[in-house]
């Protein structure tokens, strides 16, 4: 009995932490990889987050760079080379030549998806206590409370993630769209979506782990 109670308490505590942190899991959809790509896996990537918001750019670029580096793939956030503004195409090509990047990981926010679900009306019972002046006692009543139906909206944040090889003029070799919650820290991005993406890149031999 004590063991069952402990299990329930642990489960409830875990759910509470999820609610507090807003940790909804990310998923990858529309994933694609180039079946004709048979070159050696990429070992040195430039990571670019296409946004004008410098703070978000730092967070997303560092999250992917950190996750790649943990698996032994050399990765550099573009803001470390271009700290003030996003690099244009010519600047990216120059950075590739000067730093020997064999791949580029590009991520950019997409328009969010908004959907609505109708929650049916419901009836609940409540116990009401009322004081009876005539008898001097409290009397308890059961009342029915009608809750009207309503529309519940959900917002899904979407993001495009692409990996390009720089060899032979460069080409797209992997892409996916992520459905992900709003995240405001490097740790949240890295643990929620960075790990998911890098795992797929390793599994498909787009990049190679090393030390």
PyMOL CGO cylinders between C-alpha atoms (Angstrom):
from pymol import cmd
from pymol.cgo import CYLINDER

trace = [
    CYLINDER, 0.00, 0.00, 0.00, 2.82, 2.39, 0.95, 0.3, 1, 1, 1, 1, 1, 1,
    CYLINDER, 2.82, 2.39, 0.95, 4.60, 1.57, -2.32, 0.3, 1, 1, 1, 1, 1, 1,
    CYLINDER, 4.60, 1.57, -2.32, 1.47, 2.43, -4.34, 0.3, 1, 1, 1, 1, 1, 1,
    CYLINDER, 1.47, 2.43, -4.34, 1.09, 5.74, -2.50, 0.3, 1, 1, 1, 1, 1, 1,
    CYLINDER, 1.09, 5.74, -2.50, 4.73, 6.59, -3.17, 0.3, 1, 1, 1, 1, 1, 1,
    CYLINDER, 4.73, 6.59, -3.17, 4.30, 5.84, -6.89, 0.3, 1, 1, 1, 1, 1, 1,
    CYLINDER, 4.30, 5.84, -6.89, 1.24, 8.08, -7.09, 0.3, 1, 1, 1, 1, 1, 1,
    CYLINDER, 1.24, 8.08, -7.09, 3.03, 10.92, -5.30, 0.3, 1, 1, 1, 1, 1, 1,
    CYLINDER, 3.03, 10.92, -5.30, 6.01, 10.68, -7.66, 0.3, 1, 1, 1, 1, 1, 1,
    CYLINDER, 6.01, 10.68, -7.66, 3.72, 10.68, -10.71, 0.3, 1, 1, 1, 1, 1, 1,
    CYLINDER, 3.72, 10.68, -10.71, 1.78, 13.69, -9.47, 0.3, 1, 1, 1, 1, 1, 1,
    CYLINDER, 1.78, 13.69, -9.47, 5.00, 15.57, -8.72, 0.3, 1, 1, 1, 1, 1, 1,
    CYLINDER, 5.00, 15.57, -8.72, 6.29, 14.85, -12.23, 0.3, 1, 1, 1, 1, 1, 1,
    CYLINDER, 6.29, 14.85, -12.23, 3.07, 16.14, -13.77, 0.3, 1, 1, 1, 1, 1, 1,
    CYLINDER, 3.07, 16.14, -13.77, 3.27, 19.27, -11.64, 0.3, 1, 1, 1, 1, 1, 1,
    CYLINDER, 3.27, 19.27, -11.64, 6.79, 19.97, -12.83, 0.3, 1, 1, 1, 1, 1, 1,
    CYLINDER, 6.79, 19.97, -12.83, 5.65, 19.62, -16.45, 0.3, 1, 1, 1, 1, 1, 1,
    CYLINDER, 5.65, 19.62, -16.45, 2.81, 22.06, -15.87, 0.3, 1, 1, 1, 1, 1, 1,
    CYLINDER, 2.81, 22.06, -15.87, 5.09, 24.58, -14.16, 0.3, 1, 1, 1, 1, 1, 1,
    CYLINDER, 5.09, 24.58, -14.16, 7.79, 24.38, -16.80, 0.3, 1, 1, 1, 1, 1, 1,
    CYLINDER, 7.79, 24.38, -16.80, 5.46, 24.14, -19.76, 0.3, 1, 1, 1, 1, 1, 1,
    CYLINDER, 5.46, 24.14, -19.76, 7.54, 21.29, -21.12, 0.3, 1, 1, 1, 1, 1, 1,
    CYLINDER, 7.54, 21.29, -21.12, 5.51, 20.04, -24.03, 0.3, 1, 1, 1, 1, 1, 1,
    CYLINDER, 5.51, 20.04, -24.03, 7.57, 17.67, -26.14, 0.3, 1, 1, 1, 1, 1, 1,
    CYLINDER, 7.57, 17.67, -26.14, 8.69, 18.73, -29.59, 0.3, 1, 1, 1, 1, 1, 1,
    CYLINDER, 8.69, 18.73, -29.59, 8.03, 16.58, -32.64, 0.3, 1, 1, 1, 1, 1, 1,
    CYLINDER, 8.03, 16.58, -32.64, 9.57, 16.51, -36.10, 0.3, 1, 1, 1, 1, 1, 1,
    CYLINDER, 9.57, 16.51, -36.10, 7.23, 16.42, -39.10, 0.3, 1, 1, 1, 1, 1, 1,
    CYLINDER, 7.23, 16.42, -39.10, 7.80, 16.51, -42.86, 0.3, 1, 1, 1, 1, 1, 1,
    CYLINDER, 7.80, 16.51, -42.86, 11.27, 15.05, -42.35, 0.3, 1, 1, 1, 1, 1, 1,
    CYLINDER, 11.27, 15.05, -42.35, 13.26, 14.49, -45.55, 0.3, 1, 1, 1, 1, 1, 1,
    CYLINDER, 13.26, 14.49, -45.55, 16.77, 13.35, -46.38, 0.3, 1, 1, 1, 1, 1, 1,
    CYLINDER, 16.77, 13.35, -46.38, 18.52, 13.19, -49.75, 0.3, 1, 1, 1, 1, 1, 1,
    CYLINDER, 18.52, 13.19, -49.75, 18.78, 9.49, -50.70, 0.3, 1, 1, 1, 1, 1, 1,
    CYLINDER, 18.78, 9.49, -50.70, 21.57, 10.29, -53.15, 0.3, 1, 1, 1, 1, 1, 1,
    CYLINDER, 21.57, 10.29, -53.15, 23.85, 11.75, -50.49, 0.3, 1, 1, 1, 1, 1, 1,
    CYLINDER, 23.85, 11.75, -50.49, 26.61, 9.19, -50.01, 0.3, 1, 1, 1, 1, 1, 1,
    CYLINDER, 26.61, 9.19, -50.01, 29.50, 11.49, -49.12, 0.3, 1, 1, 1, 1, 1, 1,
    CYLINDER, 29.50, 11.49, -49.12, 31.22, 11.14, -45.74, 0.3, 1, 1, 1, 1, 1, 1,
    CYLINDER, 31.22, 11.14, -45.74, 29.14, 12.54, -42.85, 0.3, 1, 1, 1, 1, 1, 1,
    CYLINDER, 29.14, 12.54, -42.85, 29.62, 16.21, -42.05, 0.3, 1, 1, 1, 1, 1, 1,
    CYLINDER, 29.62, 16.21, -42.05, 32.15, 17.04, -39.33, 0.3, 1, 1, 1, 1, 1, 1,
    CYLINDER, 32.15, 17.04, -39.33, 32.23, 20.85, -39.11, 0.3, 1, 1, 1, 1, 1, 1,
    CYLINDER, 32.23, 20.85, -39.11, 29.04, 22.91, -39.27, 0.3, 1, 1, 1, 1, 1, 1,
    CYLINDER, 29.04, 22.91, -39.27, 28.13, 26.57, -39.28, 0.3, 1, 1, 1, 1, 1, 1,
    CYLINDER, 28.13, 26.57, -39.28, 24.84, 27.08, -37.40, 0.3, 1, 1, 1, 1, 1, 1,
    CYLINDER, 24.84, 27.08, -37.40, 22.57, 29.94, -38.52, 0.3, 1, 1, 1, 1, 1, 1,
    CYLINDER, 22.57, 29.94, -38.52, 19.25, 30.95, -37.00, 0.3, 1, 1, 1, 1, 1, 1,
    CYLINDER, 19.25, 30.95, -37.00, 17.44, 33.25, -39.42, 0.3, 1, 1, 1, 1, 1, 1,
    CYLINDER, 17.44, 33.25, -39.42, 15.92, 35.91, -37.18, 0.3, 1, 1, 1, 1, 1, 1,
    CYLINDER, 15.92, 35.91, -37.18, 16.49, 39.59, -36.53, 0.3, 1, 1, 1, 1, 1, 1,
    CYLINDER, 16.49, 39.59, -36.53, 16.00, 39.08, -32.80, 0.3, 1, 1, 1, 1, 1, 1,
    CYLINDER, 16.00, 39.08, -32.80, 19.60, 38.90, -31.55, 0.3, 1, 1, 1, 1, 1, 1,
    CYLINDER, 19.60, 38.90, -31.55, 18.65, 37.30, -28.24, 0.3, 1, 1, 1, 1, 1, 1,
    CYLINDER, 18.65, 37.30, -28.24, 16.66, 34.48, -29.87, 0.3, 1, 1, 1, 1, 1, 1,
    CYLINDER, 16.66, 34.48, -29.87, 19.39, 34.05, -32.48, 0.3, 1, 1, 1, 1, 1, 1,
    CYLINDER, 19.39, 34.05, -32.48, 21.99, 33.52, -29.75, 0.3, 1, 1, 1, 1, 1, 1,
    CYLINDER, 21.99, 33.52, -29.75, 19.77, 31.02, -27.92, 0.3, 1, 1, 1, 1, 1, 1,
    CYLINDER, 19.77, 31.02, -27.92, 18.90, 28.86, -30.94, 0.3, 1, 1, 1, 1, 1, 1,
    CYLINDER, 18.90, 28.86, -30.94, 22.37, 28.90, -32.49, 0.3, 1, 1, 1, 1, 1, 1,
    CYLINDER, 22.37, 28.90, -32.49, 24.13, 28.05, -29.23, 0.3, 1, 1, 1, 1, 1, 1,
    CYLINDER, 24.13, 28.05, -29.23, 21.61, 25.33, -28.40, 0.3, 1, 1, 1, 1, 1, 1,
    CYLINDER, 21.61, 25.33, -28.40, 22.29, 23.46, -31.65, 0.3, 1, 1, 1, 1, 1, 1,
    CYLINDER, 22.29, 23.46, -31.65, 26.03, 24.17, -31.54, 0.3, 1, 1, 1, 1, 1, 1,
    CYLINDER, 26.03, 24.17, -31.54, 26.27, 22.85, -27.99, 0.3, 1, 1, 1, 1, 1, 1,
    CYLINDER, 26.27, 22.85, -27.99, 24.28, 19.72, -28.79, 0.3, 1, 1, 1, 1, 1, 1,
    CYLINDER, 24.28, 19.72, -28.79, 26.39, 18.97, -31.87, 0.3, 1, 1, 1, 1, 1, 1,
    CYLINDER, 26.39, 18.97, -31.87, 29.61, 19.60, -29.95, 0.3, 1, 1, 1, 1, 1, 1,
    CYLINDER, 29.61, 19.60, -29.95, 28.53, 17.20, -27.19, 0.3, 1, 1, 1, 1, 1, 1,
    CYLINDER, 28.53, 17.20, -27.19, 28.47, 14.46, -29.82, 0.3, 1, 1, 1, 1, 1, 1,
    CYLINDER, 28.47, 14.46, -29.82, 31.87, 15.40, -31.17, 0.3, 1, 1, 1, 1, 1, 1,
    CYLINDER, 31.87, 15.40, -31.17, 30.70, 17.37, -34.21, 0.3, 1, 1, 1, 1, 1, 1,
    CYLINDER, 30.70, 17.37, -34.21, 32.47, 20.71, -34.53, 0.3, 1, 1, 1, 1, 1, 1,
    CYLINDER, 32.47, 20.71, -34.53, 29.89, 23.50, -34.71, 0.3, 1, 1, 1, 1, 1, 1,
    CYLINDER, 29.89, 23.50, -34.71, 30.09, 27.29, -34.67, 0.3, 1, 1, 1, 1, 1, 1,
    CYLINDER, 30.09, 27.29, -34.67, 27.24, 29.73, -34.03, 0.3, 1, 1, 1, 1, 1, 1,
    CYLINDER, 27.24, 29.73, -34.03, 27.10, 32.31, -36.82, 0.3, 1, 1, 1, 1, 1, 1,
    CYLINDER, 27.10, 32.31, -36.82, 26.79, 35.21, -34.38, 0.3, 1, 1, 1, 1, 1, 1,
    CYLINDER, 26.79, 35.21, -34.38, 30.33, 34.50, -33.19, 0.3, 1, 1, 1, 1, 1, 1,
    CYLINDER, 30.33, 34.50, -33.19, 31.53, 35.42, -36.69, 0.3, 1, 1, 1, 1, 1, 1,
    CYLINDER, 31.53, 35.42, -36.69, 28.82, 38.01, -37.41, 0.3, 1, 1, 1, 1, 1, 1,
    CYLINDER, 28.82, 38.01, -37.41, 27.73, 39.38, -34.04, 0.3, 1, 1, 1, 1, 1, 1,
    CYLINDER, 27.73, 39.38, -34.04, 25.63, 42.37, -35.11, 0.3, 1, 1, 1, 1, 1, 1,
    CYLINDER, 25.63, 42.37, -35.11, 23.56, 41.24, -38.09, 0.3, 1, 1, 1, 1, 1, 1,
    CYLINDER, 23.56, 41.24, -38.09, 22.70, 38.08, -39.97, 0.3, 1, 1, 1, 1, 1, 1,
    CYLINDER, 22.70, 38.08, -39.97, 25.28, 37.26, -42.64, 0.3, 1, 1, 1, 1, 1, 1,
    CYLINDER, 25.28, 37.26, -42.64, 24.19, 37.52, -46.26, 0.3, 1, 1, 1, 1, 1, 1,
    CYLINDER, 24.19, 37.52, -46.26, 24.88, 34.81, -48.83, 0.3, 1, 1, 1, 1, 1, 1,
    CYLINDER, 24.88, 34.81, -48.83, 28.30, 36.17, -49.84, 0.3, 1, 1, 1, 1, 1, 1,
    CYLINDER, 28.30, 36.17, -49.84, 29.39, 36.46, -46.22, 0.3, 1, 1, 1, 1, 1, 1,
    CYLINDER, 29.39, 36.46, -46.22, 28.33, 32.87, -45.56, 0.3, 1, 1, 1, 1, 1, 1,
    CYLINDER, 28.33, 32.87, -45.56, 30.30, 31.62, -48.58, 0.3, 1, 1, 1, 1, 1, 1,
    CYLINDER, 30.30, 31.62, -48.58, 33.34, 33.56, -47.38, 0.3, 1, 1, 1, 1, 1, 1,
    CYLINDER, 33.34, 33.56, -47.38, 33.03, 32.14, -43.86, 0.3, 1, 1, 1, 1, 1, 1,
    CYLINDER, 33.03, 32.14, -43.86, 32.77, 28.62, -45.30, 0.3, 1, 1, 1, 1, 1, 1,
    CYLINDER, 32.77, 28.62, -45.30, 35.95, 29.07, -47.31, 0.3, 1, 1, 1, 1, 1, 1,
    CYLINDER, 35.95, 29.07, -47.31, 37.93, 30.68, -44.50, 0.3, 1, 1, 1, 1, 1, 1,
    CYLINDER, 37.93, 30.68, -44.50, 36.86, 28.27, -41.76, 0.3, 1, 1, 1, 1, 1, 1,
    CYLINDER, 36.86, 28.27, -41.76, 36.56, 25.01, -43.68, 0.3, 1, 1, 1, 1, 1, 1,
    CYLINDER, 36.56, 25.01, -43.68, 32.91, 24.31, -42.84, 0.3, 1, 1, 1, 1, 1, 1,
    CYLINDER, 32.91, 24.31, -42.84, 31.66, 21.23, -44.70, 0.3, 1, 1, 1, 1, 1, 1,
    CYLINDER, 31.66, 21.23, -44.70, 28.03, 21.85, -43.73, 0.3, 1, 1, 1, 1, 1, 1,
    CYLINDER, 28.03, 21.85, -43.73, 25.55, 24.51, -42.66, 0.3, 1, 1, 1, 1, 1, 1,
    CYLINDER, 25.55, 24.51, -42.66, 22.60, 24.00, -40.33, 0.3, 1, 1, 1, 1, 1, 1,
    CYLINDER, 22.60, 24.00, -40.33, 19.91, 26.64, -40.89, 0.3, 1, 1, 1, 1, 1, 1,
    CYLINDER, 19.91, 26.64, -40.89, 16.88, 27.12, -38.67, 0.3, 1, 1, 1, 1, 1, 1,
    CYLINDER, 16.88, 27.12, -38.67, 14.11, 29.69, -39.06, 0.3, 1, 1, 1, 1, 1, 1,
    CYLINDER, 14.11, 29.69, -39.06, 10.74, 30.30, -37.39, 0.3, 1, 1, 1, 1, 1, 1,
    CYLINDER, 10.74, 30.30, -37.39, 7.61, 29.66, -39.45, 0.3, 1, 1, 1, 1, 1, 1,
    CYLINDER, 7.61, 29.66, -39.45, 4.08, 30.94, -38.99, 0.3, 1, 1, 1, 1, 1, 1,
    CYLINDER, 4.08, 30.94, -38.99, 2.45, 29.37, -35.96, 0.3, 1, 1, 1, 1, 1, 1,
    CYLINDER, 2.45, 29.37, -35.96, -0.53, 27.05, -36.38, 0.3, 1, 1, 1, 1, 1, 1,
    CYLINDER, -0.53, 27.05, -36.38, -3.64, 27.97, -34.41, 0.3, 1, 1, 1, 1, 1, 1,
    CYLINDER, -3.64, 27.97, -34.41, -6.38, 25.41, -33.93, 0.3, 1, 1, 1, 1, 1, 1,
    CYLINDER, -6.38, 25.41, -33.93, -9.51, 25.28, -31.80, 0.3, 1, 1, 1, 1, 1, 1,
    CYLINDER, -9.51, 25.28, -31.80, -11.38, 22.43, -30.14, 0.3, 1, 1, 1, 1, 1, 1,
    CYLINDER, -11.38, 22.43, -30.14, -14.90, 22.65, -28.78, 0.3, 1, 1, 1, 1, 1, 1,
    CYLINDER, -14.90, 22.65, -28.78, -15.18, 21.55, -25.16, 0.3, 1, 1, 1, 1, 1, 1,
    CYLINDER, -15.18, 21.55, -25.16, -18.69, 20.21, -24.47, 0.3, 1, 1, 1, 1, 1, 1,
    CYLINDER, -18.69, 20.21, -24.47, -20.89, 21.67, -21.78, 0.3, 1, 1, 1, 1, 1, 1,
    CYLINDER, -20.89, 21.67, -21.78, -20.98, 19.79, -18.50, 0.3, 1, 1, 1, 1, 1, 1,
    CYLINDER, -20.98, 19.79, -18.50, -22.88, 19.60, -15.23, 0.3, 1, 1, 1, 1, 1, 1,
    CYLINDER, -22.88, 19.60, -15.23, -21.27, 19.25, -11.81, 0.3, 1, 1, 1, 1, 1, 1,
    CYLINDER, -21.27, 19.25, -11.81, -22.72, 19.02, -8.33, 0.3, 1, 1, 1, 1, 1, 1,
    CYLINDER, -22.72, 19.02, -8.33, -21.75, 21.21, -5.42, 0.3, 1, 1, 1, 1, 1, 1,
    CYLINDER, -21.75, 21.21, -5.42, -22.59, 20.94, -1.74, 0.3, 1, 1, 1, 1, 1, 1,
    CYLINDER, -22.59, 20.94, -1.74, -24.00, 24.20, -0.37, 0.3, 1, 1, 1, 1, 1, 1,
    CYLINDER, -24.00, 24.20, -0.37, -24.43, 25.02, 3.32, 0.3, 1, 1, 1, 1, 1, 1,
    CYLINDER, -24.43, 25.02, 3.32, -27.19, 27.39, 4.44, 0.3, 1, 1, 1, 1, 1, 1,
    CYLINDER, -27.19, 27.39, 4.44, -28.09, 28.61, 7.89, 0.3, 1, 1, 1, 1, 1, 1,
    CYLINDER, -28.09, 28.61, 7.89, -31.69, 28.05, 8.94, 0.3, 1, 1, 1, 1, 1, 1,
    CYLINDER, -31.69, 28.05, 8.94, -32.83, 30.94, 11.18, 0.3, 1, 1, 1, 1, 1, 1,
    CYLINDER, -32.83, 30.94, 11.18, -35.87, 29.02, 12.36, 0.3, 1, 1, 1, 1, 1, 1,
    CYLINDER, -35.87, 29.02, 12.36, -34.04, 25.92, 13.59, 0.3, 1, 1, 1, 1, 1, 1,
    CYLINDER, -34.04, 25.92, 13.59, -30.67, 27.50, 14.35, 0.3, 1, 1, 1, 1, 1, 1,
    CYLINDER, -30.67, 27.50, 14.35, -28.89, 24.76, 12.39, 0.3, 1, 1, 1, 1, 1, 1,
    CYLINDER, -28.89, 24.76, 12.39, -27.04, 24.57, 9.10, 0.3, 1, 1, 1, 1, 1, 1,
    CYLINDER, -27.04, 24.57, 9.10, -28.70, 22.64, 6.33, 0.3, 1, 1, 1, 1, 1, 1,
    CYLINDER, -28.70, 22.64, 6.33, -26.77, 21.12, 3.44, 0.3, 1, 1, 1, 1, 1, 1,
    CYLINDER, -26.77, 21.12, 3.44, -28.10, 21.09, -0.10, 0.3, 1, 1, 1, 1, 1, 1,
    CYLINDER, -28.10, 21.09, -0.10, -26.83, 19.52, -3.30, 0.3, 1, 1, 1, 1, 1, 1,
    CYLINDER, -26.83, 19.52, -3.30, -27.09, 21.87, -6.27, 0.3, 1, 1, 1, 1, 1, 1,
    CYLINDER, -27.09, 21.87, -6.27, -26.38, 21.28, -9.93, 0.3, 1, 1, 1, 1, 1, 1,
    CYLINDER, -26.38, 21.28, -9.93, -24.11, 23.73, -11.73, 0.3, 1, 1, 1, 1, 1, 1,
    CYLINDER, -24.11, 23.73, -11.73, -24.25, 24.02, -15.52, 0.3, 1, 1, 1, 1, 1, 1,
    CYLINDER, -24.25, 24.02, -15.52, -20.96, 24.81, -17.27, 0.3, 1, 1, 1, 1, 1, 1,
    CYLINDER, -20.96, 24.81, -17.27, -21.45, 26.03, -20.86, 0.3, 1, 1, 1, 1, 1, 1,
    CYLINDER, -21.45, 26.03, -20.86, -19.37, 24.71, -23.73, 0.3, 1, 1, 1, 1, 1, 1,
    CYLINDER, -19.37, 24.71, -23.73, -16.49, 26.78, -25.04, 0.3, 1, 1, 1, 1, 1, 1,
    CYLINDER, -16.49, 26.78, -25.04, -13.77, 26.91, -27.68, 0.3, 1, 1, 1, 1, 1, 1,
    CYLINDER, -13.77, 26.91, -27.68, -10.25, 26.08, -26.51, 0.3, 1, 1, 1, 1, 1, 1,
    CYLINDER, -10.25, 26.08, -26.51, -7.47, 27.44, -28.74, 0.3, 1, 1, 1, 1, 1, 1,
    CYLINDER, -7.47, 27.44, -28.74, -4.03, 25.90, -29.16, 0.3, 1, 1, 1, 1, 1, 1,
    CYLINDER, -4.03, 25.90, -29.16, -0.97, 27.54, -30.68, 0.3, 1, 1, 1, 1, 1, 1,
    CYLINDER, -0.97, 27.54, -30.68, 1.72, 25.32, -32.19, 0.3, 1, 1, 1, 1, 1, 1,
    CYLINDER, 1.72, 25.32, -32.19, 5.08, 26.96, -32.81, 0.3, 1, 1, 1, 1, 1, 1,
    CYLINDER, 5.08, 26.96, -32.81, 6.66, 25.75, -36.04, 0.3, 1, 1, 1, 1, 1, 1,
    CYLINDER, 6.66, 25.75, -36.04, 10.27, 25.95, -37.19, 0.3, 1, 1, 1, 1, 1, 1,
    CYLINDER, 10.27, 25.95, -37.19, 12.12, 24.92, -40.34, 0.3, 1, 1, 1, 1, 1, 1,
    CYLINDER, 12.12, 24.92, -40.34, 15.43, 23.12, -39.85, 0.3, 1, 1, 1, 1, 1, 1,
    CYLINDER, 15.43, 23.12, -39.85, 17.74, 22.38, -42.80, 0.3, 1, 1, 1, 1, 1, 1,
    CYLINDER, 17.74, 22.38, -42.80, 21.21, 20.95, -43.26, 0.3, 1, 1, 1, 1, 1, 1,
    CYLINDER, 21.21, 20.95, -43.26, 23.24, 21.86, -46.34, 0.3, 1, 1, 1, 1, 1, 1,
    CYLINDER, 23.24, 21.86, -46.34, 26.49, 20.38, -47.54, 0.3, 1, 1, 1, 1, 1, 1,
    CYLINDER, 26.49, 20.38, -47.54, 29.03, 22.87, -48.85, 0.3, 1, 1, 1, 1, 1, 1,
    CYLINDER, 29.03, 22.87, -48.85, 30.76, 20.45, -51.20, 0.3, 1, 1, 1, 1, 1, 1,
    CYLINDER, 30.76, 20.45, -51.20, 30.37, 20.81, -54.98, 0.3, 1, 1, 1, 1, 1, 1,
    CYLINDER, 30.37, 20.81, -54.98, 28.52, 24.10, -54.81, 0.3, 1, 1, 1, 1, 1, 1,
    CYLINDER, 28.52, 24.10, -54.81, 26.36, 23.06, -51.88, 0.3, 1, 1, 1, 1, 1, 1,
    CYLINDER, 26.36, 23.06, -51.88, 22.96, 21.36, -51.70, 0.3, 1, 1, 1, 1, 1, 1,
    CYLINDER, 22.96, 21.36, -51.70, 20.22, 20.54, -49.24, 0.3, 1, 1, 1, 1, 1, 1,
    CYLINDER, 20.22, 20.54, -49.24, 20.65, 17.05, -47.77, 0.3, 1, 1, 1, 1, 1, 1,
    CYLINDER, 20.65, 17.05, -47.77, 18.24, 17.01, -44.81, 0.3, 1, 1, 1, 1, 1, 1,
    CYLINDER, 18.24, 17.01, -44.81, 15.23, 19.02, -43.69, 0.3, 1, 1, 1, 1, 1, 1,
    CYLINDER, 15.23, 19.02, -43.69, 12.35, 18.86, -41.23, 0.3, 1, 1, 1, 1, 1, 1,
    CYLINDER, 12.35, 18.86, -41.23, 9.73, 20.99, -39.57, 0.3, 1, 1, 1, 1, 1, 1,
    CYLINDER, 9.73, 20.99, -39.57, 9.48, 21.02, -35.81, 0.3, 1, 1, 1, 1, 1, 1,
    CYLINDER, 9.48, 21.02, -35.81, 6.30, 21.55, -33.85, 0.3, 1, 1, 1, 1, 1, 1,
    CYLINDER, 6.30, 21.55, -33.85, 7.58, 22.89, -30.59, 0.3, 1, 1, 1, 1, 1, 1,
    CYLINDER, 7.58, 22.89, -30.59, 6.52, 24.96, -27.57, 0.3, 1, 1, 1, 1, 1, 1,
    CYLINDER, 6.52, 24.96, -27.57, 7.81, 28.46, -26.88, 0.3, 1, 1, 1, 1, 1, 1,
    CYLINDER, 7.81, 28.46, -26.88, 11.27, 28.21, -25.30, 0.3, 1, 1, 1, 1, 1, 1,
    CYLINDER, 11.27, 28.21, -25.30, 13.37, 31.03, -23.91, 0.3, 1, 1, 1, 1, 1, 1,
    CYLINDER, 13.37, 31.03, -23.91, 16.59, 29.41, -22.70, 0.3, 1, 1, 1, 1, 1, 1,
    CYLINDER, 16.59, 29.41, -22.70, 19.50, 27.59, -24.34, 0.3, 1, 1, 1, 1, 1, 1,
    CYLINDER, 19.50, 27.59, -24.34, 18.91, 24.60, -22.07, 0.3, 1, 1, 1, 1, 1, 1,
    CYLINDER, 18.91, 24.60, -22.07, 15.23, 24.33, -23.02, 0.3, 1, 1, 1, 1, 1, 1,
    CYLINDER, 15.23, 24.33, -23.02, 15.95, 24.48, -26.76, 0.3, 1, 1, 1, 1, 1, 1,
    CYLINDER, 15.95, 24.48, -26.76, 18.88, 22.08, -26.51, 0.3, 1, 1, 1, 1, 1, 1,
    CYLINDER, 18.88, 22.08, -26.51, 17.04, 19.48, -24.43, 0.3, 1, 1, 1, 1, 1, 1,
    CYLINDER, 17.04, 19.48, -24.43, 13.70, 19.80, -26.23, 0.3, 1, 1, 1, 1, 1, 1,
    CYLINDER, 13.70, 19.80, -26.23, 14.52, 20.11, -29.92, 0.3, 1, 1, 1, 1, 1, 1,
    CYLINDER, 14.52, 20.11, -29.92, 18.31, 20.19, -30.31, 0.3, 1, 1, 1, 1, 1, 1,
    CYLINDER, 18.31, 20.19, -30.31, 18.73, 16.69, -28.96, 0.3, 1, 1, 1, 1, 1, 1,
    CYLINDER, 18.73, 16.69, -28.96, 15.90, 15.40, -31.16, 0.3, 1, 1, 1, 1, 1, 1,
    CYLINDER, 15.90, 15.40, -31.16, 17.37, 16.90, -34.35, 0.3, 1, 1, 1, 1, 1, 1,
    CYLINDER, 17.37, 16.90, -34.35, 20.97, 15.83, -33.68, 0.3, 1, 1, 1, 1, 1, 1,
    CYLINDER, 20.97, 15.83, -33.68, 19.81, 12.30, -32.90, 0.3, 1, 1, 1, 1, 1, 1,
    CYLINDER, 19.81, 12.30, -32.90, 18.16, 12.13, -36.32, 0.3, 1, 1, 1, 1, 1, 1,
    CYLINDER, 18.16, 12.13, -36.32, 21.23, 13.56, -38.07, 0.3, 1, 1, 1, 1, 1, 1,
    CYLINDER, 21.23, 13.56, -38.07, 23.42, 10.95, -36.40, 0.3, 1, 1, 1, 1, 1, 1,
    CYLINDER, 23.42, 10.95, -36.40, 20.98, 8.14, -37.18, 0.3, 1, 1, 1, 1, 1, 1,
    CYLINDER, 20.98, 8.14, -37.18, 20.86, 9.08, -40.85, 0.3, 1, 1, 1, 1, 1, 1,
    CYLINDER, 20.86, 9.08, -40.85, 24.66, 9.55, -41.00, 0.3, 1, 1, 1, 1, 1, 1,
    CYLINDER, 24.66, 9.55, -41.00, 24.29, 13.21, -42.00, 0.3, 1, 1, 1, 1, 1, 1,
    CYLINDER, 24.29, 13.21, -42.00, 26.83, 13.99, -39.29, 0.3, 1, 1, 1, 1, 1, 1,
    CYLINDER, 26.83, 13.99, -39.29, 29.25, 11.71, -37.49, 0.3, 1, 1, 1, 1, 1, 1,
    CYLINDER, 29.25, 11.71, -37.49, 29.94, 11.54, -33.77, 0.3, 1, 1, 1, 1, 1, 1,
    CYLINDER, 29.94, 11.54, -33.77, 33.56, 11.80, -32.74, 0.3, 1, 1, 1, 1, 1, 1,
    CYLINDER, 33.56, 11.80, -32.74, 35.86, 12.95, -29.99, 0.3, 1, 1, 1, 1, 1, 1,
]
cmd.load_cgo(trace, "trace")
